[in-house]
């Protein structure tokens, strides 16, 4: 049975490390790909510029707005509706949208003035959703000189990481396969493998090199220790059963919300697979009986 243990959580709640025992590589990769490219988030997609007298072109300004991560409470906009959807539905997609407004000006009228006003992501104001807000309020968007202003309307839509990177709720999703060490009988306890390890992962116990504790965590299977063994008595291989799974969140979704979405994604994909298998079997039986 697979066992999962949380071994590290950052103070800001955006970085997690899990130790997974008795798993499989293909399952780890499926989870990684689902988190990275299949989960659904909200991001600015359509930008209507009413006024832009800054030095930044409209296209660049729109791209910057699109990359600002947004957070909305699930009670106000349920992203699981889109996660579990099999086919696109314009009525559903229209419902899963939100509007924002960005309006700011530098009221300085003297063209020779050095006063600069910086527009930040925190200046984005939600129009139709109370809980919609940027994840970070201090992302600079544009700087306004004297007598310059921006007046922009934005429409945020749901999407997946495979559509555009701005929809991905994670910046890092990776897993490390834990190593296993094999020491043959011809080991002479010279300790050269321990001295050669660049990460100080190996220790000597009862005359044999071992991987324990932080050594298991730090070992990256570089096999430098193996190459330095004069007796060729050492082997280090991935065990393909135990993993360290690392997740770095952007902030649009919490870790619980991401895992809930991954569960729905897996169920949807498995149902699709079973449906296709049953369809293939039915076609095969039908063709066989006709012959």
Backbone bond lengths (Angstrom), bond angles and torsions (degrees), N, CA, C in turn:
res aa  C-N    CA-C-N  psi(-1)  N-CA   C-N-CA  omega(-1)  CA-C   N-CA-C  phi
1 X - - - 1.459 - - 1.537 109.27 -
2 X 1.323 115.64 137.86 1.466 120.54 179.98 1.520 109.91 -69.97
3 X 1.322 116.11 134.07 1.465 122.35 177.83 1.528 108.38 -120.37
4 X 1.334 116.57 131.69 1.467 121.98 -177.65 1.519 108.74 -122.25
5 X 1.339 115.71 128.84 1.462 121.92 -179.16 1.524 109.43 -127.97
6 X 1.317 116.94 128.66 1.464 121.11 174.02 1.519 108.46 -77.49
7 X 1.349 116.39 117.73 1.465 119.65 -177.45 1.527 112.86 -105.69
8 X 1.347 117.32 -17.34 1.471 118.36 177.67 1.518 109.59 -157.29
9 X 1.330 115.36 139.37 1.462 122.91 174.02 1.516 108.16 -140.01
10 X 1.328 117.17 126.46 1.461 120.57 -179.61 1.527 110.61 -70.19
11 X 1.313 116.18 160.29 1.462 120.86 -176.91 1.522 112.06 -64.56
12 X 1.343 116.74 -33.03 1.458 119.41 -179.62 1.527 112.83 -83.28
13 X 1.341 116.87 -1.91 1.454 120.63 177.44 1.510 114.80 71.94
14 X 1.338 117.37 22.76 1.455 120.95 -177.78 1.528 113.59 -110.61
15 X 1.338 117.34 -9.25 1.467 120.31 179.99 1.519 109.89 -129.75
16 X 1.341 115.48 131.11 1.458 121.54 -177.40 1.527 110.15 -133.98
17 X 1.329 114.70 146.21 1.458 120.99 170.63 1.531 108.31 -129.85
18 X 1.330 115.29 130.27 1.456 121.68 179.48 1.529 109.23 -119.16
19 X 1.333 115.93 143.74 1.459 121.19 172.18 1.522 107.55 -103.44
20 X 1.317 116.54 118.79 1.463 122.55 -175.32 1.524 108.44 -113.51
21 X 1.326 115.89 122.09 1.470 122.06 -178.95 1.528 110.32 -108.25
22 X 1.330 114.94 144.44 1.463 122.36 176.86 1.526 112.11 59.18
23 X 1.330 115.82 41.16 1.462 120.87 175.16 1.517 110.95 -99.49
24 X 1.316 115.95 -169.59 1.462 122.52 178.40 1.516 109.10 -133.08
25 X 1.331 115.95 146.39 1.458 121.02 -176.86 1.525 110.97 -60.61
26 X 1.329 117.26 -42.93 1.467 119.50 -176.70 1.527 111.63 -66.74
27 X 1.346 117.27 -30.60 1.462 119.31 175.98 1.524 110.63 -71.50
28 X 1.325 117.05 -41.29 1.465 120.56 177.90 1.530 110.87 -60.09
29 X 1.326 115.96 -42.84 1.460 119.64 -178.87 1.523 111.18 -69.37
30 X 1.342 116.80 -35.64 1.461 119.79 177.74 1.520 111.24 -64.97
31 X 1.339 117.06 -40.68 1.463 120.76 177.41 1.524 110.07 -64.85
32 X 1.328 116.40 -43.30 1.462 120.61 -179.81 1.529 111.11 -60.19
33 X 1.330 116.49 -46.32 1.455 120.47 -178.31 1.532 111.22 -67.47
34 X 1.332 117.14 -36.58 1.462 120.21 178.98 1.525 110.78 -65.14
35 X 1.337 116.99 -43.80 1.466 120.36 179.05 1.520 111.80 -64.20
36 X 1.314 115.63 -40.05 1.458 120.72 -173.36 1.523 112.85 -76.40
37 X 1.325 117.75 -40.12 1.464 119.44 -169.09 1.521 115.49 -125.95
38 X 1.339 119.34 -9.54 1.458 120.29 -175.37 1.525 113.67 -109.73
39 X 1.317 117.74 -22.35 1.465 119.48 -179.49 1.529 110.28 -67.18
40 X 1.326 115.58 153.10 1.471 122.08 -173.40 1.528 110.06 -108.35
41 X 1.323 116.07 132.24 1.467 121.56 175.09 1.521 109.07 -135.96
42 X 1.311 114.96 178.40 1.460 122.82 179.94 1.527 108.62 -110.47
43 X 1.338 116.66 133.67 1.469 120.57 178.09 1.527 109.44 -149.88
44 X 1.319 116.21 152.92 1.471 120.97 178.68 1.527 108.99 -64.62
45 X 1.338 114.86 125.79 1.464 120.25 -175.97 1.529 112.33 -119.99
46 X 1.326 116.22 -39.63 1.473 120.82 178.77 1.526 108.89 -113.73
47 X 1.330 115.71 132.96 1.463 121.28 -178.23 1.531 108.72 -126.94
48 X 1.321 115.50 125.16 1.471 121.63 179.10 1.529 107.57 -113.45
49 X 1.313 117.03 111.37 1.458 122.13 -175.11 1.527 109.38 -96.44
50 X 1.317 116.10 108.05 1.460 121.43 177.51 1.518 111.38 -80.43
51 X 1.336 115.17 -36.03 1.465 119.67 -179.51 1.517 109.31 -152.59
52 X 1.317 116.45 132.36 1.473 121.59 175.27 1.519 108.26 -150.86
53 X 1.313 115.41 96.97 1.465 120.47 178.31 1.527 111.34 -104.33
54 X 1.330 117.19 13.29 1.464 120.50 176.42 1.529 109.53 -76.37
55 X 1.332 116.18 175.49 1.463 120.26 179.74 1.521 111.98 -80.72
56 X 1.335 117.08 -7.54 1.464 120.26 -177.75 1.530 110.23 -86.92
57 X 1.344 117.15 130.82 1.470 119.92 178.28 1.522 111.77 -62.95
58 X 1.318 115.66 154.22 1.468 120.97 -178.39 1.523 111.64 -57.85
59 X 1.348 117.29 -41.47 1.468 120.79 -176.12 1.524 111.69 -63.65
60 X 1.336 116.69 -42.58 1.466 120.63 -179.97 1.522 110.14 -67.89
61 X 1.312 116.71 -38.85 1.459 121.12 178.78 1.531 110.43 -62.76
62 X 1.319 116.35 -42.07 1.465 120.33 178.93 1.528 111.37 -65.04
63 X 1.323 117.27 -39.63 1.465 120.43 178.88 1.520 111.14 -65.15
64 X 1.320 117.53 -39.49 1.459 120.51 178.18 1.533 111.34 -63.99
65 X 1.311 115.92 -41.14 1.464 119.37 179.42 1.522 110.79 -64.44
66 X 1.333 117.18 -37.89 1.455 120.76 -179.34 1.515 113.39 -63.90
67 X 1.327 117.30 -27.67 1.467 121.14 -176.08 1.525 113.26 -89.93
68 X 1.342 117.53 1.13 1.464 120.19 177.74 1.531 108.78 -79.68
69 X 1.337 119.26 117.73 1.478 120.84 -179.44 1.527 111.26 -68.26
70 X 1.329 115.16 136.98 1.460 121.58 -177.91 1.519 110.19 -116.07
71 X 1.319 114.86 148.43 1.466 122.16 178.88 1.517 108.83 -126.27
72 X 1.346 116.08 134.67 1.457 120.78 176.23 1.519 108.60 -139.27
73 X 1.323 116.85 145.23 1.455 120.93 -178.61 1.530 110.48 -69.02
74 X 1.342 117.78 134.42 1.478 120.41 -178.89 1.523 113.71 -58.60
75 X 1.339 117.73 -26.46 1.455 119.93 179.77 1.524 112.28 -68.66
76 X 1.328 116.47 -22.12 1.464 120.35 -179.08 1.522 112.20 -96.56
77 X 1.305 117.22 -27.97 1.458 121.05 178.08 1.523 108.19 -148.76
78 X 1.331 115.88 108.12 1.461 122.04 -173.69 1.529 109.92 -88.36
79 X 1.336 116.46 102.43 1.452 121.18 -178.12 1.527 112.80 -70.61
80 X 1.345 117.18 -18.34 1.463 120.30 -179.81 1.529 111.79 -64.43
81 X 1.346 117.33 -20.08 1.460 120.14 176.22 1.518 110.73 -61.66
82 X 1.312 116.51 -41.20 1.461 120.42 179.86 1.531 110.98 -79.37
83 X 1.340 116.97 -32.92 1.463 120.45 -179.47 1.523 110.76 -61.34
84 X 1.321 116.86 -43.19 1.456 120.51 -177.03 1.509 114.46 -85.99
85 X 1.332 117.88 -1.06 1.461 120.34 -177.55 1.517 111.19 -72.23
86 X 1.332 115.44 139.78 1.465 121.04 178.20 1.526 110.75 -93.87
87 X 1.339 116.18 -38.97 1.454 121.17 -178.63 1.525 109.13 -123.23
88 X 1.345 118.07 151.16 1.469 120.36 177.70 1.522 111.44 -68.02
89 X 1.311 116.11 141.82 1.457 122.67 179.47 1.532 107.35 -136.55
90 X 1.327 116.82 116.12 1.456 120.60 -175.92 1.523 111.68 -63.47
91 X 1.343 117.47 -33.69 1.464 119.45 179.62 1.521 110.93 -66.78
92 X 1.328 116.17 -39.83 1.462 119.53 178.48 1.522 110.44 -68.48
93 X 1.334 116.76 -43.94 1.457 120.07 -178.68 1.524 111.60 -65.22
94 X 1.342 116.85 -33.67 1.463 119.80 178.01 1.527 110.32 -67.12
95 X 1.348 115.69 -36.66 1.461 119.72 179.52 1.527 111.10 -68.93
96 X 1.330 117.49 -31.57 1.464 121.80 -177.80 1.526 110.84 -90.98
97 X 1.314 115.93 53.75 1.459 122.14 177.84 1.526 109.31 -131.57
98 X 1.324 115.39 165.56 1.460 121.12 177.43 1.518 108.55 -150.85
99 X 1.319 116.05 154.80 1.461 121.03 -176.99 1.525 110.29 -118.18
100 X 1.342 114.99 144.27 1.465 121.55 177.97 1.523 109.15 -133.47
101 X 1.316 115.17 161.02 1.463 121.73 179.88 1.523 108.99 -132.66
102 X 1.324 115.39 137.03 1.465 121.61 176.09 1.522 108.17 -127.48
103 X 1.306 115.63 112.71 1.465 120.49 -179.20 1.519 109.05 -139.47
104 X 1.320 115.40 117.72 1.461 119.87 -179.87 1.528 109.03 -155.28
105 X 1.330 115.40 149.30 1.464 120.52 -176.88 1.518 110.16 -143.44
106 X 1.312 115.17 152.60 1.462 122.40 171.11 1.522 106.83 -96.95
107 X 1.309 116.51 108.58 1.465 121.67 -173.02 1.520 113.59 -77.46
108 X 1.325 116.42 -2.39 1.472 119.64 177.72 1.533 108.91 -66.88
109 X 1.333 116.66 126.93 1.469 121.07 -176.91 1.521 113.16 -99.41
110 X 1.316 117.69 -16.37 1.462 120.53 -179.24 1.531 109.35 -75.67
111 X 1.329 119.77 115.51 1.476 121.46 -178.10 1.527 113.13 -64.55
112 X 1.319 117.26 -19.88 1.470 120.78 179.72 1.531 112.36 -90.28
113 X 1.303 116.77 -1.51 1.458 120.28 -178.53 1.527 110.55 -70.07
114 X 1.333 116.03 144.52 1.462 121.93 178.55 1.535 111.77 -94.86
115 X 1.309 117.49 7.85 1.464 120.64 -179.22 1.532 109.77 -70.15
116 X 1.324 116.08 126.06 1.463 122.79 -179.77 1.530 108.60 -120.37
117 X 1.313 115.61 135.05 1.473 121.73 176.38 1.531 107.74 -111.28
118 X 1.322 115.57 123.70 1.463 120.41 179.10 1.520 109.63 -96.86
119 X 1.321 114.98 130.07 1.467 121.40 177.09 1.528 107.89 -93.27
120 X 1.315 116.05 124.35 1.463 121.60 -178.45 1.531 110.69 -110.46
121 X 1.335 114.03 165.98 1.463 119.60 177.99 1.527 111.47 -60.51
122 X 1.318 117.63 -28.79 1.455 121.04 178.41 1.515 113.52 -65.49
123 X 1.334 116.74 -13.31 1.470 120.30 177.94 1.523 112.05 -81.02
124 X 1.337 117.46 -8.97 1.459 120.60 175.09 1.528 109.26 -70.34
125 X 1.310 116.54 130.31 1.459 121.79 -177.71 1.524 108.85 -118.64
126 X 1.337 116.26 131.18 1.456 120.71 177.83 1.525 110.30 -72.54
127 X 1.322 115.23 139.92 1.464 120.46 -178.75 1.514 111.88 -97.81
128 X 1.337 117.83 -43.56 1.459 120.04 -172.41 1.525 114.46 -122.43
129 X 1.329 118.88 -0.99 1.461 121.45 179.02 1.534 108.24 -127.95
130 X 1.320 116.35 125.06 1.454 120.26 -174.68 1.528 112.91 -68.90
131 X 1.328 116.98 -35.84 1.470 120.14 -173.30 1.529 113.02 -95.01
132 X 1.324 117.78 -1.28 1.470 120.45 -179.72 1.528 109.66 -72.15
133 X 1.321 116.50 128.54 1.462 121.18 -179.50 1.529 109.50 -159.30
134 X 1.323 117.81 156.41 1.468 119.86 171.75 1.530 110.51 -67.13
135 X 1.308 116.34 145.20 1.464 120.50 178.54 1.526 109.87 -63.83
136 X 1.331 116.46 -38.69 1.469 121.78 179.73 1.528 108.24 -123.32
137 X 1.330 116.07 132.46 1.463 120.55 -178.31 1.522 113.38 -89.07
138 X 1.331 117.48 -8.20 1.473 119.85 -171.52 1.533 113.16 -107.77
139 X 1.331 118.52 22.36 1.460 120.63 177.19 1.527 108.51 -82.20
140 X 1.343 119.60 116.63 1.468 120.53 179.90 1.524 111.49 -70.73
141 X 1.306 116.45 135.10 1.463 121.85 -179.75 1.524 111.30 -104.88
142 X 1.331 116.61 -53.28 1.468 120.90 -178.71 1.530 108.35 -158.20
143 X 1.318 115.91 155.36 1.460 121.46 175.55 1.527 109.19 -108.76
144 X 1.336 114.95 136.06 1.455 121.14 -177.28 1.523 110.58 -109.54
145 X 1.326 115.35 127.99 1.449 120.39 174.26 1.518 110.95 -86.54
146 X 1.316 116.34 -170.12 1.462 121.08 -177.39 1.522 110.90 -58.96
147 X 1.327 115.45 131.35 1.460 122.81 175.46 1.530 113.03 62.88
148 X 1.318 117.30 30.10 1.459 121.39 177.09 1.529 109.04 -111.78
149 X 1.332 115.96 151.38 1.463 120.11 -179.65 1.518 110.88 -153.32
150 X 1.331 113.99 160.80 1.466 121.23 173.02 1.523 107.81 -131.20
151 X 1.321 115.29 138.25 1.461 122.20 176.29 1.527 106.49 -137.81
152 X 1.341 115.41 106.52 1.468 120.11 -169.52 1.522 109.98 -133.25
153 X 1.322 116.10 139.62 1.454 122.77 172.05 1.530 108.44 -111.56
154 X 1.342 116.63 135.00 1.465 121.91 -175.84 1.524 109.91 -125.20
155 X 1.310 115.29 144.51 1.457 122.05 174.03 1.525 107.79 -118.48
156 X 1.318 116.89 119.02 1.465 122.18 178.33 1.523 108.86 -94.17
157 X 1.331 116.28 134.62 1.456 122.22 -178.77 1.521 109.95 -127.08
158 X 1.322 115.99 162.29 1.460 120.80 177.65 1.525 109.65 -82.23
159 X 1.317 115.03 150.45 1.461 120.78 178.36 1.511 110.48 -166.61
160 X 1.318 115.03 175.29 1.464 121.82 -179.02 1.516 109.81 -119.74
161 X 1.333 115.20 158.68 1.456 120.15 -178.89 1.510 113.38 -58.79
162 X 1.343 118.16 -29.75 1.464 120.67 178.99 1.526 111.24 -71.26
163 X 1.348 117.48 -18.80 1.459 120.66 175.84 1.527 111.06 -80.66
164 X 1.322 116.16 -43.25 1.472 122.05 179.64 1.521 108.10 -163.90
165 X 1.316 116.55 145.99 1.465 121.19 -177.86 1.525 112.55 -61.73
166 X 1.350 117.46 -23.73 1.469 119.33 -178.27 1.521 111.95 -66.65
167 X 1.333 117.91 -18.83 1.456 121.59 179.98 1.530 112.81 -89.13
168 X 1.318 118.31 -9.59 1.460 120.14 -176.94 1.529 110.21 -76.90
169 X 1.335 118.26 127.22 1.469 120.32 -177.60 1.523 114.00 -85.15
170 X 1.332 117.35 1.10 1.461 120.92 -178.40 1.524 109.24 -128.39
171 X 1.314 116.03 144.51 1.461 120.92 175.21 1.524 111.29 -100.91
172 X 1.326 117.15 -23.90 1.464 122.26 177.40 1.528 108.37 -138.94
173 X 1.324 116.34 126.21 1.470 122.11 169.90 1.520 106.02 -138.70
174 X 1.309 116.86 111.96 1.461 120.36 -176.33 1.519 109.86 -148.70
175 X 1.304 115.58 153.65 1.456 120.00 174.96 1.522 109.37 -130.73
176 X 1.315 114.86 146.63 1.463 121.87 178.97 1.517 108.74 -116.79
177 X 1.323 116.20 128.30 1.456 120.78 178.05 1.523 108.74 -80.14
178 X 1.306 117.27 129.67 1.453 121.19 -178.87 1.533 110.59 -71.49
179 X 1.334 117.17 144.01 1.471 120.53 -177.97 1.532 112.21 -87.26
180 X 1.304 115.46 160.03 1.465 121.51 169.51 1.518 107.88 -130.52
181 X 1.314 116.57 141.67 1.456 122.42 -176.09 1.533 109.58 -109.48
182 X 1.307 115.07 136.92 1.468 122.14 178.01 1.527 107.68 -122.34
183 X 1.329 116.91 120.19 1.465 122.07 179.94 1.533 107.86 -112.37
184 X 1.309 116.00 118.55 1.466 121.03 -178.73 1.526 111.10 -78.20
185 X 1.329 114.81 168.19 1.461 120.28 -175.80 1.520 113.30 -68.36
186 X 1.337 117.94 -21.64 1.466 119.80 -177.75 1.525 112.96 -82.69
187 X 1.334 118.54 10.26 1.474 121.78 176.13 1.532 108.82 -65.62
188 X 1.351 115.71 129.05 1.465 120.23 -178.43 1.534 113.26 -103.27
189 X 1.333 116.53 12.64 1.476 122.08 176.33 1.517 112.89 60.75
190 X 1.336 117.30 33.86 1.470 119.86 -178.63 1.524 112.36 -73.02
191 X 1.311 117.80 -27.71 1.465 121.29 177.87 1.507 114.87 82.13
192 X 1.338 118.40 6.29 1.465 119.96 -179.76 1.527 111.74 -64.52
193 X 1.319 117.01 -32.59 1.463 120.19 178.62 1.526 110.85 -64.55
194 X 1.338 116.53 -38.35 1.461 120.95 179.65 1.522 110.76 -65.67
195 X 1.332 116.49 -42.47 1.464 120.84 179.84 1.528 111.82 -69.31
196 X 1.336 117.54 -29.25 1.465 120.67 -175.76 1.519 112.49 -80.65
197 X 1.312 118.51 -22.40 1.467 120.92 -175.48 1.528 110.68 -61.71
198 X 1.341 119.33 120.23 1.471 120.93 -176.87 1.522 113.55 -71.89
199 X 1.338 118.03 -16.77 1.459 121.51 -177.51 1.533 112.59 -109.61
200 X 1.337 116.96 6.78 1.470 121.72 -179.68 1.531 111.79 54.46
201 X 1.323 115.30 45.43 1.463 120.52 -177.70 1.526 112.17 -84.79
202 X 1.334 117.95 -30.80 1.456 122.06 -173.13 1.529 111.55 -91.56
203 X 1.304 115.15 144.49 1.464 121.83 171.79 1.527 107.84 -133.47
204 X 1.325 115.79 158.24 1.468 120.88 178.96 1.515 109.67 -97.73
205 X 1.320 116.07 128.76 1.458 122.46 174.31 1.519 108.71 -135.87
206 X 1.334 114.82 124.02 1.469 121.20 -178.87 1.529 111.63 53.57
207 X 1.341 113.79 37.94 1.460 119.07 175.99 1.517 114.90 78.24
208 X 1.331 118.69 9.88 1.456 121.99 -179.55 1.534 109.82 -128.02
209 X 1.350 117.85 143.21 1.471 119.92 175.53 1.533 110.03 -73.81
210 X 1.342 115.58 138.96 1.464 120.54 -179.63 1.533 109.42 -135.88
211 X 1.333 114.49 155.49 1.464 122.36 172.85 1.519 107.43 -109.38
212 X 1.343 116.84 117.01 1.459 120.41 -179.02 1.524 109.73 -142.34
213 X 1.323 116.08 152.47 1.453 121.54 172.98 1.510 113.23 57.63
214 X 1.337 116.19 -125.53 1.460 120.91 -179.07 1.519 112.15 -65.49
215 X 1.321 116.76 -20.92 1.464 119.23 176.89 1.512 111.29 -61.65
216 X 1.335 117.15 -41.44 1.462 120.97 176.29 1.520 110.92 -63.61
217 X 1.332 116.28 -37.61 1.464 121.42 -178.25 1.531 111.31 -70.62
218 X 1.343 117.02 -40.88 1.459 121.01 -173.78 1.527 113.51 -85.35
219 X 1.318 118.42 -21.00 1.467 120.30 -176.42 1.526 110.32 -64.83
220 X 1.332 116.44 126.61 1.462 121.25 179.56 1.528 112.38 -111.58
221 X 1.340 116.79 19.55 1.474 122.41 176.13 1.534 112.30 59.32
222 X 1.334 115.93 35.64 1.469 118.70 178.12 1.530 111.76 -72.60
223 X 1.334 117.75 -23.15 1.468 125.43 175.80 1.537 113.14 64.95
224 X 1.315 116.95 23.10 1.467 120.04 174.14 1.521 110.42 -63.99
225 X 1.324 115.50 -37.35 1.463 119.69 177.95 1.528 111.09 -62.89
226 X 1.314 116.71 -37.25 1.465 120.80 179.29 1.523 110.92 -64.61
227 X 1.308 115.71 -42.21 1.472 119.92 -178.31 1.526 112.31 -70.12
228 X 1.342 117.53 -24.57 1.465 120.36 -179.18 1.527 112.83 -89.75
229 X 1.318 117.69 -5.55 1.465 119.63 -179.95 1.531 109.61 -73.09
230 X 1.352 119.36 116.02 1.470 120.44 -176.79 1.531 113.32 -68.48
231 X 1.322 116.96 -23.68 1.461 120.81 -178.42 1.528 113.05 -96.75
232 X 1.357 116.63 -0.82 1.471 120.83 -177.08 1.537 110.74 53.42
233 X 1.329 114.22 41.36 1.462 119.72 -175.34 1.522 113.14 -100.87
234 X 1.332 116.53 2.91 1.464 119.90 -172.83 1.531 110.51 -119.79
235 X 1.321 115.45 137.30 1.462 121.75 174.72 1.524 108.49 -135.42
236 X 1.338 116.03 136.40 1.466 121.35 175.04 1.518 107.66 -128.75
237 X 1.335 116.22 123.54 1.460 122.68 -176.88 1.529 109.75 -134.88
238 X 1.329 117.79 155.39 1.480 119.53 172.22 1.517 110.52 -69.51
239 X 1.333 116.73 139.71 1.467 118.10 -179.20 1.528 113.03 -86.31
240 X 1.359 116.77 -11.92 1.470 122.71 174.51 1.535 113.59 58.17
241 X 1.333 116.79 20.24 1.462 120.58 178.42 1.527 112.95 -129.00
242 X 1.325 116.15 -30.27 1.457 120.66 -178.40 1.526 109.37 -115.00
243 X 1.350 116.53 141.63 1.456 120.54 -172.84 1.530 110.73 -142.03
244 X 1.322 114.46 154.26 1.463 121.67 164.63 1.518 106.64 -109.80
245 X 1.324 116.17 119.78 1.463 122.43 -176.05 1.520 108.53 -106.36
246 X 1.328 117.18 121.97 1.467 122.80 -175.71 1.528 109.96 -113.41
247 X 1.340 116.06 133.09 1.464 121.89 -179.10 1.525 108.66 -133.68
248 X 1.329 115.83 126.37 1.464 122.22 173.84 1.519 108.25 -115.69
249 X 1.334 117.05 115.07 1.457 122.00 -176.40 1.520 110.92 -86.72
250 X 1.330 115.67 149.28 1.461 121.12 172.17 1.518 109.53 -82.52
251 X 1.322 117.01 -40.55 1.462 120.47 175.70 1.515 115.16 131.86
252 X 1.355 118.29 -9.97 1.469 118.68 179.14 1.522 111.51 -64.70
253 X 1.353 116.70 -36.66 1.453 122.36 -178.89 1.523 109.62 -125.05
254 X 1.321 115.97 150.37 1.465 120.13 172.54 1.522 108.96 -81.60
255 X 1.319 116.47 168.35 1.461 119.92 -179.95 1.530 110.81 -62.77
256 X 1.339 117.24 -36.44 1.467 120.05 178.65 1.526 111.22 -65.84
257 X 1.330 116.89 -40.64 1.467 120.40 179.42 1.520 111.29 -66.36
258 X 1.327 117.11 -37.82 1.463 120.35 177.89 1.516 110.96 -65.15
259 X 1.334 116.62 -44.53 1.464 120.16 -179.93 1.532 111.20 -65.84
260 X 1.331 117.37 -35.87 1.468 119.96 175.89 1.527 110.34 -62.80
261 X 1.328 116.56 -41.59 1.460 120.22 178.81 1.527 111.16 -66.22
262 X 1.332 117.01 -40.84 1.469 120.24 179.56 1.522 110.55 -61.52
263 X 1.334 116.79 -39.01 1.472 120.21 178.32 1.530 110.78 -61.72
264 X 1.348 116.62 -44.18 1.463 120.33 179.16 1.526 110.81 -65.83
265 X 1.330 116.87 -39.57 1.467 121.13 179.03 1.519 110.92 -62.13
266 X 1.327 117.10 -43.88 1.471 121.02 178.93 1.524 110.52 -62.80
267 X 1.330 116.75 -44.79 1.465 119.58 179.59 1.527 110.76 -60.74
268 X 1.331 116.53 -43.08 1.464 120.06 -178.75 1.522 111.38 -64.85
269 X 1.320 117.03 -42.25 1.452 120.56 -178.89 1.532 111.44 -69.46
270 X 1.334 117.18 -38.16 1.456 119.73 178.39 1.526 111.19 -67.37
271 X 1.350 116.10 -39.98 1.467 118.96 176.17 1.523 111.18 -61.39
272 X 1.325 116.03 -40.31 1.468 120.65 178.44 1.532 110.89 -64.21
273 X 1.342 115.85 -41.31 1.464 119.87 179.38 1.523 111.40 -64.72
274 X 1.345 116.59 -45.60 1.465 120.55 179.38 1.526 110.46 -61.68
275 X 1.330 115.99 -40.99 1.471 120.25 179.50 1.527 111.30 -61.78
276 X 1.317 117.30 -42.47 1.454 120.84 -179.24 1.529 111.21 -69.09
277 X 1.340 116.78 -37.49 1.469 119.95 177.77 1.524 110.48 -64.53
278 X 1.338 116.46 -45.95 1.460 120.03 178.39 1.525 111.22 -62.00
279 X 1.313 116.38 -39.21 1.466 120.27 178.34 1.524 110.92 -64.37
280 X 1.338 117.25 -41.15 1.464 120.94 178.90 1.532 111.23 -65.61
281 X 1.341 116.67 -38.61 1.464 120.49 178.79 1.525 110.80 -65.59
282 X 1.327 115.67 -44.27 1.464 119.67 178.52 1.524 111.50 -60.48
283 X 1.314 117.68 -42.51 1.466 121.10 179.27 1.525 110.85 -65.32
284 X 1.334 116.15 -38.93 1.468 120.08 179.39 1.530 110.98 -65.38
285 X 1.358 115.74 -44.54 1.471 119.72 179.04 1.531 110.68 -63.70
286 X 1.318 115.97 -41.17 1.458 120.60 179.84 1.528 111.57 -62.67
287 X 1.342 115.47 -45.44 1.466 118.61 178.89 1.520 112.11 -65.69
288 X 1.350 116.38 -34.33 1.459 120.09 -179.86 1.519 111.67 -67.83
289 X 1.339 117.20 -40.88 1.458 120.72 -179.61 1.533 111.91 -69.79
290 X 1.350 115.63 -33.11 1.473 119.02 178.57 1.515 111.48 -68.14
291 X 1.316 117.55 -32.45 1.454 121.07 178.86 1.535 110.68 -71.89
